[in-house]
């Protein structure tokens, strides 16, 4: 098994690293496997867009697959992967039983991206105007589906320390089934060439338009936070960047107010490193936020909320401010924008956060060690994961016949 180094990634959508943090995350994971000598195939049942990444350029194979179709069984059997990585729990639900049946020796890994059930329940509670509780999360059907998927896999990659604690302390999932693995980025060295305080201008928000927390944050900026900031620093502008921004956001563009909706950024790092302060007033969501990590990487202090910074800084200070109250948020943003010493301290703190929690070399090593351990002990690991084998048994039976029924129906 150790001689065969073949990775199959089953992607929910074709990754778009230029558009989404999820796409960036996928490239980071694949880079670790490639450096370990794996041959890599990315497969998806989704259609490609003009922004889908060309994995051929990195020497990876790309395959179109079909849902509810036995052609996948033949494909996975022929490929004979040693590791299968499911991109989010929905792909594991759809293809997991087929992998378990036709490539049973493959290590099955779930990359959760963030806990979708947590994001879903928080959004539901927010829209209903009720407080989020773990009880509400535990009762939701999506939570049950996502947790079942985690149990059916040999390992699940968890991006946020908050979510890791939620799974181990609330649901009591055994830690052997989970690996805390946030975004993996290059260490920031003394040679890192960041723009100075006096050479930066304006505030920035960046976030994809298909993500509800981002749209809500832009609305909060437009209606509440930005008018107050703009009255205090009228020369500053707020640049809103993001792929797939909806019409309602595009119509918020107002030159007079200094609220500039610029859409997709050609180079997200470039626009971030030119900005003085990143604003992210997120009121719901899950996972860790690519925009806030990008701010740290580019030496840009940020102001965000408890939800924004959740699971991202451990016991370390934030690279700026964490404020949930709008007045305090505005004061913090203006302070960072106008006081150079405060700004410089926050920038340094971002460097500390990256180099302590997010460095690629140490995190890649942790993943490699975990894979090695699983390869050596897979049969024992699966025997000990009794709930997983129980769910696998039930799921294969139920999902298999549902899948076969749909396949027959499609033929007719």
Buried (B, 14 or more C-beta within 10 A) or exposed (E): EEEEBBBBBBBBBBBBBBBBBBBBBBBBBBBBBBEBEBBBBBBBBBEBEEBBBEBEEEEBEBBEBEBBBEEBBEBBEEBEBBBBBBBBBBBBBBBBBBBBBBBEEBBBBBBBBBBBBBBBBBBBBBEEEEEBEBEBBBEBEBBEBBBBBBBBBBBBBBBBBBBBEBBBEEBEBEEBBBBBBBBBBEEBEEEEEBBEBEEBBBBBBBBBBBBBBBBBBBBBBBEBBBBBBBEEBEEBBBBBBBBBBEEEBEEBBEEEBBBBBBBBBEEBEEBBBBBBBBBBBBBBBBBBBBBBBBBBBBBBBBBBBEBBBBBBBEEEBBBBBBBEEEEEBBBBBBBBBBEEEBBBBBBEBBBBBBBEBBBBEEBBEBBBEBBEEBBEEBEEBBEEBEBBBEBBEEBBEEBBEEBEEEBEEEEE
